[in-house]
Amino acid sequence: MIRGQPVHTADRYMFKVSFDSIFKTALTAVGVLMLLLLAGIFVTLVADSLPAMKATGFSFFTGTTWDPVFKAYGSLVFLVGTLLTSFLALAISLPFSLAIAIFLGEYFREGMVSSFLKSAIELMAGIPSVIFGMWGLFVLVPLVRQVEMQSGVAPYGIGVLTAALILAVMIIPYSASISSDVVNLVPSDLKEAALSLGATRYEMIKKVVLPSARSGIFAGVLLSLGRAIGETMAVTMVIGNANILPTGIFSPANTMASIIANEFAEATDAVYVSCLIEVGLLLMMVTLVISMIGRYIMYRMKT
C-alpha cells in the first residue's frame, strides 16, 4: 500500500489538472460565445439597417419628423424622448434607492423589517412591466392630470412625467438592491474608527460609508439606467406615443423602444421596416455608449 500511494496521488493530481483545464476551456468558450452573440446581433442590425441608411442618410439622426406615409423618417424625437424619460426617472428614483440602501445596510441589517423590505424589493423587480403600465393608467394618469389642471397645463395625464414616474418605480429595486449590498460590505473597522473619533452616525455614513461604497452605488445606478432606457411596454402605455419633440415634462412623447413596439407589426414597406430596425440599432448604440461612459467613471472612482 505504501508503494502504491505515490501512484494514487499522482493519478489524483493528473485528474485535478485535467478537470481544471476542461473547466477553464468551458468558461473561455462561454465568454467567447457571448462576444460572438453580441457581435452577431450588431451585425444583423447593421445589415438590416442598410436600406434605411441609403434612403435617409444622416438626416435619420437629425430629423424631427416621423411620417411613414410621406416617407419621412427622423429618429431625433425618439432619442430625446428616451433620454428625457430615462434620466428623469433616474433623478426621481436615486434618493429613494440611496435611502433604502442606507436603511438596509446600516440601520436594519437583520430582523423582520429587513427581511420584509428585501422581499418586497425582490417582488417589485419581478413584476411584469405590463402590470406597472396598467397601474400607471389607472392610478398615475389621473393624479398627473390633476397636477396638470392645477398648473394650467393641458390635462393629458399621459406624457414624459408619467412615463418617468413609472420607470422610477420600476428601477428602484435594481439600484437599491446592489447599493444595499455594497453599503453592507464596507469594513466595520472603518466605521468603528470614525465613531471612536467622535463622529456621529450621520457623519460616519456621509464621510466613510458613502465614499467607500460610491463605485458600487454607481454600478447599481448604471444598471437601473440601462433598465430604464430599454423599457418598452410600461412606457408605451403611458407616454402618449406622440411622434413629436417633447416641449416639457408634461408633453406626450415617444421612445425608441415604444415606436418599435407600436409600429413594427404594421410596417409593410421595406424601407419602413429597415428604419425601425435602425432605431433598434440606435437604441443599442446609446446603451453601449452610456455603459462605456459609466464604466470609465467607475474606473476613475476606484483610482
C-alpha positions in Angstrom: 0.0 0.0 0.0 2.9 2.3 0.7 4.4 1.7 -2.7 1.0 2.3 -4.4 0.4 5.6 -2.6 2.5 7.8 -4.8 0.9 6.4 -7.9 -2.6 7.1 -6.4 -1.6 10.7 -5.5 -0.2 11.3 -9.0 -3.4 10.0 -10.6 -5.5 12.4 -8.4 -3.2 15.3 -9.4 -3.4 14.5 -13.1 -7.2 14.2 -12.8 -7.4 17.6 -11.0 -5.2 19.2 -13.6 -7.3 17.7 -16.4 -10.5 18.8 -14.8 -9.2 22.4 -14.3 -8.2 22.6 -17.9 -11.6 21.4 -19.1 -13.3 23.9 -16.7 -11.1 26.8 -17.9 -11.8 25.9 -21.5 -15.5 25.7 -20.9 -15.5 29.2 -19.3 -13.4 30.6 -22.1 -15.8 29.1 -24.7 -18.8 30.6 -22.9 -17.2 34.1 -22.8 -16.3 33.9 -26.5 -19.8 32.7 -27.3 -21.3 35.7 -25.6 -19.0 38.1 -27.5 -19.9 36.3 -30.8 -23.6 36.6 -29.9 -23.3 40.3 -29.2 -21.3 40.7 -32.5 -24.0 38.7 -34.3 -26.8 40.9 -33.0 -24.9 44.1 -34.0 -24.0 42.8 -37.5 -27.6 41.7 -38.1 -29.0 45.1 -37.1 -26.4 46.9 -39.3 -27.1 44.7 -42.3 -30.9 45.1 -42.0 -30.5 48.9 -41.5 -28.6 49.4 -44.7 -31.7 50.2 -46.8 -32.7 52.8 -44.3 -29.2 54.3 -44.3 -29.2 54.6 -48.1 -32.7 56.1 -48.2 -32.4 58.6 -45.4 -28.7 59.2 -44.8 -27.6 61.3 -41.8 -31.0 63.0 -41.7 -32.3 60.0 -40.0 -30.5 61.0 -36.8 -31.2 64.8 -37.1 -34.8 64.8 -38.5 -37.7 65.5 -36.2 -40.5 64.3 -38.5 -41.6 60.7 -38.4 -44.3 60.1 -41.1 -44.2 56.8 -42.9 -47.0 57.9 -45.3 -44.8 60.7 -46.7 -41.5 58.6 -46.4 -40.2 61.0 -43.7 -38.1 59.2 -41.0 -36.4 61.2 -38.3 -35.4 59.5 -35.1 -34.3 62.5 -33.1 -37.7 62.7 -31.4 -37.4 59.2 -30.1 -33.8 59.7 -29.0 -34.8 62.8 -27.0 -37.9 61.1 -25.5 -35.8 58.1 -24.5 -33.1 60.1 -22.8 -35.5 62.5 -21.2 -37.7 59.9 -19.6 -34.8 57.7 -18.5 -32.7 60.4 -16.8 -35.7 62.0 -15.2 -36.7 58.6 -13.8 -33.1 58.1 -12.6 -33.2 61.5 -10.8 -36.6 60.6 -9.2 -35.5 57.1 -8.1 -32.0 57.9 -6.8 -33.0 59.4 -3.4 -35.3 56.5 -2.7 -32.7 53.9 -3.8 -30.0 55.5 -1.7 -32.3 55.8 1.3 -33.2 52.1 1.1 -29.6 51.1 0.7 -28.5 53.0 3.8 -31.6 51.8 5.7 -30.8 48.1 5.0 -27.1 48.4 5.1 -26.7 50.4 8.3 -29.8 50.5 10.4 -31.6 47.2 9.8 -29.2 44.6 8.5 -31.2 41.8 10.1 -34.6 41.2 11.5 -38.2 41.1 10.4 -38.2 44.6 9.0 -35.1 43.9 6.9 -36.5 40.6 5.6 -39.8 42.1 4.7 -38.3 45.1 2.9 -35.8 42.9 1.0 -38.7 40.5 -0.1 -40.7 43.5 -1.2 -37.8 44.8 -3.3 -37.3 41.4 -4.9 -41.0 41.1 -5.6 -41.1 44.5 -7.3 -38.2 43.6 -9.5 -40.1 40.5 -10.7 -43.4 42.2 -11.5 -44.0 42.3 -15.3 -43.8 45.7 -16.9 -47.3 45.5 -18.3 -48.6 45.4 -14.7 -46.8 48.7 -14.0 -48.3 50.1 -17.2 -51.8 49.2 -16.1 -51.2 50.6 -12.6 -49.9 53.8 -14.3 -53.0 54.1 -16.4 -55.5 53.7 -13.6 -53.5 55.5 -10.8 -50.8 57.8 -12.0 -52.5 59.2 -15.1 -55.4 60.6 -13.0 -53.0 62.0 -10.5 -50.8 63.7 -13.1 -53.9 65.0 -14.8 -55.0 66.7 -11.6 -51.5 68.3 -11.2 -51.7 69.5 -14.8 -55.1 71.1 -14.2 -53.8 72.9 -11.1 -50.7 74.0 -13.1 -52.7 75.4 -16.0 -51.2 72.8 -18.4 -53.2 70.8 -20.9 -54.5 67.9 -18.8 -53.3 64.9 -20.9 -52.4 62.8 -17.9 -50.1 60.8 -20.2 -46.7 62.1 -21.1 -43.0 62.3 -20.2 -43.6 62.8 -16.5 -46.0 59.9 -16.2 -43.6 57.6 -18.0 -40.7 58.8 -15.8 -42.6 58.1 -12.7 -43.4 54.6 -13.9 -39.8 54.0 -14.8 -38.6 55.4 -11.4 -40.8 52.8 -9.5 -39.5 50.0 -11.8 -35.8 50.7 -11.5 -35.7 51.4 -7.7 -35.3 47.7 -6.8 -32.2 47.3 -9.1 -30.2 50.1 -7.7 -31.4 49.7 -4.1 -30.5 46.0 -4.1 -27.0 46.4 -5.3 -26.4 49.6 -3.3 -27.5 48.0 -0.1 -25.2 45.0 -0.6 -22.3 47.4 -1.3 -23.0 49.5 1.8 -23.2 46.3 3.9 -19.7 45.3 2.6 -18.0 48.5 3.9 -15.4 47.2 6.5 -16.6 47.6 10.1 -13.1 48.8 11.2 -13.6 52.0 9.2 -17.0 52.7 10.7 -15.8 52.0 14.3 -12.7 54.2 13.8 -14.9 57.1 12.7 -17.3 56.6 15.6 -14.4 56.3 18.1 -13.1 59.7 16.9 -16.3 61.3 17.9 -18.2 61.2 14.6 -22.0 60.9 14.8 -23.7 58.1 12.8 -24.8 60.6 10.2 -21.2 61.9 9.8 -19.9 58.3 9.7 -22.3 57.4 6.9 -21.6 60.6 5.0 -17.8 60.6 5.2 -16.9 56.9 5.5 -19.7 54.6 4.2 -20.8 56.6 1.1 -17.3 57.4 -0.2 -16.2 53.8 0.3 -19.2 52.4 -1.5 -19.6 55.0 -4.2 -18.3 52.8 -7.1 -20.8 50.0 -6.2 -23.6 52.5 -5.8 -22.8 54.0 -9.2 -22.8 50.5 -10.6 -26.4 50.0 -9.3 -27.4 53.4 -10.8 -25.9 52.4 -14.1 -27.8 49.1 -14.1 -31.0 50.8 -13.3 -30.4 53.4 -16.1 -29.9 50.6 -18.6 -33.2 49.1 -17.5 -35.0 52.4 -17.9 -33.6 53.0 -21.4 -34.7 49.7 -22.7 -38.1 49.5 -21.1 -40.9 49.1 -23.6 -44.4 48.0 -22.5 -45.0 50.2 -19.4 -43.6 53.3 -21.2 -45.7 52.6 -24.3 -48.9 52.6 -22.2 -48.4 55.9 -20.5 -46.1 58.2 -22.6 -48.7 59.2 -25.2 -47.0 57.8 -28.3 -46.8 61.2 -30.0 -44.1 61.4 -32.6 -43.1 65.0 -31.7 -40.3 66.6 -29.8 -41.4 67.0 -26.1 -41.7 70.6 -25.1 -41.8 69.9 -21.4 -42.2 67.1 -18.8 -46.0 67.1 -19.3 -45.8 66.8 -23.0 -46.7 63.5 -24.7 -43.7 61.9 -26.5 -42.3 58.6 -27.7 -39.2 56.5 -27.1 -37.1 54.3 -29.3 -38.4 51.1 -27.7 -42.1 52.2 -27.8 -42.0 53.2 -31.5 -40.7 49.8 -32.4 -43.3 48.0 -30.3 -46.1 50.2 -31.8 -45.3 50.1 -35.5 -43.1 47.1 -36.3 -46.1 44.8 -36.8 -47.8 47.3 -39.1 -44.7 48.1 -41.2 -45.0 46.7 -44.7 -42.7 48.8 -46.8 -39.1 47.6 -46.8 -37.6 51.0 -46.1 -40.1 51.5 -43.3 -39.1 48.1 -41.7 -35.4 49.0 -42.1 -35.9 52.4 -40.4 -37.4 50.7 -37.4 -34.5 48.3 -37.3 -32.2 51.3 -37.5 -34.0 52.7 -34.5 -33.2 49.5 -32.7 -29.6 49.8 -33.7 -29.5 53.4 -32.4 -31.0 52.2 -29.1 -28.3 49.6 -28.8 -25.6 52.1 -29.5 -27.0 54.6 -27.0 -27.0 51.9 -24.3 -23.4 50.9 -25.3 -22.2 54.5 -25.1 -23.8 55.1 -21.7 -22.4 51.8 -20.4 -18.9 52.7 -21.5 -19.1 56.2 -20.0 -20.4 54.7 -16.8 -17.5 52.1 -16.6 -15.0 54.9 -17.2 -16.5 56.9 -14.4 -16.4 53.8 -12.1 -12.7 53.3 -13.1 -11.9 56.9 -12.2 -13.7 56.5 -8.8 -11.5 53.5 -7.9 -8.2 55.2 -8.8 
